[in-house]
Amino acid sequence: MEQLDRIDRQLLKRLQDGIAIERRPYRAVARKIGVSEDVVIARIARLLDDGALTRFGPLFNADKMGGAFCLCAMAVPAARFEAVADTVNGFAEVAHNYERAHRLNMWFVLACEEPERIETVAAEIEAATGLAVLLFPKEAEFFVNLRVPVGAPLQDAASAGGAMA
């Protein structure tokens, strides 16, 4: 993976704010950072390919859509960890999966279209792995507006004297 340059950092900062719903959203982002629309699209593709971005798309609120998310944990024997991770990750409902240095060493999120599917999928994972799946359903949600710092303070191309694309 290449190091992030100034344009990458400006692009990542802008993308964290979301993109406008308009006919050419990448052009609007490009104008703010002083590059062309094609450069924005190519950079996003490269950042995805390099792994600097793990995904690029909307963030869904499952509750508002009739579904549900649930944090889950398992105590997985070290010798079986990779095999169990492969099995768990094989379920389409598994949104994230992380190894932790803890007795409960596998943590993942189930994202289901219907809330009642959470317990069904957890039971299917238990049957497939022979291990218990602990469910930690959301009790309350707190908006934290997570922003990942990616460098120096952001400055629009216009205010920085940069060229507009």
Secondary structure, DSSP 8 states (H G I E B T S, - for coil): -----HHHHHHHHHHHT----SS-HHHHHHHHHTS-HHHHHHHHHHHHHHTSSS--S----GGGGT-EEEEEEE---GGGHHHHHHHHHTSTTEEEEEE-SSSS-EEEEEEESSTTHHHHHHHHHHHHHSS--EEEE-S-----------SS----HHHHT----
